Amino acid sequence: MNISEGVIDTCFLIELDDNQEACTILAMTIENTSPLWQQISDRLKDEISVSRFDAWIRPVSATQNGQKLTIAVPSRFFMEGLKNSYAARIAELAAEVTGTDIDLSYQVDTSLATQGDPEPAMPDEADLLLVDGYIDPRFTFENFIVGSGNEFCHAAAQAVAEKPGAIYNPLYLYGGVGLGKTHLINAVANALISKNNYRIAYRTGERFTNELIQAIRNGSTDNFRNQYRQVDVLIIDDIQFIAGKDRTQEEFFHTFNALYEIKKQIILTSDRSPRDLTNLMERLRSRFNWGLVADIQPPDLETRLAILSSKAELAGVHMDRDVANLLATRITNNVRELEGALTRLTAHATLTGRTIDVTFARHVLRDLLHEEIRAISVEDIQKQIAAYYNINIREMSSSKRSRTVAFPRQVAMYACKELTTMSLPEIGARFGGKDHTTILYAVRKIAKMRDEDEDFDEEVSRIIAQLRR
Ligand SMILES: Nc1ncnc2c1ncn2[C@@H]1O[C@H](COP(=O)(O)OP(=O)(O)OP(=O)(O)O)[C@@H](O)[C@H]1O
């Protein structure tokens, strides 16, 4: 790891458990000088073009005193430009990074001016709207997995990307946390960027609000208004944020009308339907319903498996069917969590050099899967497997050796090893007092058969997935 002066570096701290297996990876931030400003400017660097960064952010320095961040700039002219264009985002980032409100102030420090450097040109207003970094280039239609829960939203988003302003205006997508709304609206934006010269304003409801507050403070509300009215596509993620904020709603109402009248596309996302947005002005609510309101539902099992497989492939990780099944049957309502589990597994596997198998996944994700591991009992396993192979549950504890009985029993022993935390002797005791070597033999035999026979592997995978539900 390389820690250079004035730079924030990240390191991983691995906490070892009793078995010396990495069980916690903590991302740590090592701070040197001016940490808050450094983090803000690092984020801005990702969000704006290099030339704008060099012109407007690089020359700035900042000092922090408790909750107060004083930003020093080389000249008055510079201060005006910086405030108009970036103050709202800087305030937002400061709050995001620290998790608290930071009091920002600006002051001129002429020692920051480099002799002979021309003043940077004022950023072009329209240009500023398309602040590249807010639109996440990773979220595209190509890597969005379509399933029954999201196909309607996906189709609507694609239609809007084909012909913005023409059919579904506004497009209002709503649904629970981590289900792909932000992904889809970024996919629309990315499709439009690659196609043509659309001017796109992409904001979160929070950022729109902060920009307005800043504009009111600076007496530049006209600027604010004009900026938004020059765009071809206005995208607001998490519009619910403006509910209950009268001045922001008022402003947004006029922007909406101005854009709608000239057939410019408006795309909104929310965690709730317009009807359920309490504290929303009635005239906004009715406008949100003018176009298409579409809800996104949690993905079904097949879609979750497909998402996992696609994300694992993107991350260059091999994940076997059982691990995918384990995650997909357990994490059902939030794709972001599913993705998080995969990231955690990958990080642990990389750092410990272990292969990602079910035992490893259960260990690493035990906080997430804990309930489920405890919830599956030997009785459940025996009952379901006996039913699957059409034998009497009593045969699970018998000593009959005929294949029709012995084989399902071995599958059940294998499933107990996979799905419970019991030891081999404990499992043996539940199968009519069998020796632990009998259980070990069964576990090895079924594992080998799975390796050699793809159909059987799939059959066992299905049985296990069924048990996890
Ligand atoms: N169908 C999908 N295909 C591929 N990735 C998906 C899909 N659905 C969600 N994701 C991924 O899940 C993560 C969370 O999605 P996203 O941020 O779009 O959720 P959201 O609905 O906007 O949630 P929030 O309301 O919390 O903002 C993203 O990394 C996204 O790429």
The ligand as an ORCA input file, in Angstrom:
! r2SCAN-3c Opt
* xyz 0 1
  N     -32.311     -6.445    -13.120
  C     -31.067     -6.110    -12.749
  N     -30.002     -6.504    -13.487
  C     -28.755     -6.187    -13.115
  N     -28.449     -5.469    -12.025
  C     -29.468     -5.047    -11.262
  C     -30.812     -5.335    -11.580
  N     -31.603     -4.780    -10.646
  C     -30.793     -4.160     -9.786
  N     -29.505     -4.318    -10.140
  C     -28.311     -3.820     -9.437
  O     -28.625     -3.669     -8.073
  C     -28.029     -2.513     -7.536
  C     -29.099     -1.623     -6.936
  O     -29.911     -1.115     -7.977
  P     -30.399      0.400     -8.030
  O     -29.409      1.309     -7.370
  O     -30.777      0.707     -9.429
  O     -31.670      0.279     -7.111
  P     -32.810      1.353     -6.799
  O     -34.098      0.697     -7.142
  O     -32.514      2.641     -7.445
  O     -32.680      1.446     -5.235
  P     -32.833      2.738     -4.268
  O     -34.290      2.971     -4.142
  O     -32.217      2.259     -2.991
  O     -32.099      3.869     -4.872
  C     -27.276     -1.847     -8.674
  O     -25.924     -2.190     -8.592
  C     -27.893     -2.450     -9.928
  O     -26.965     -2.563    -10.967
*
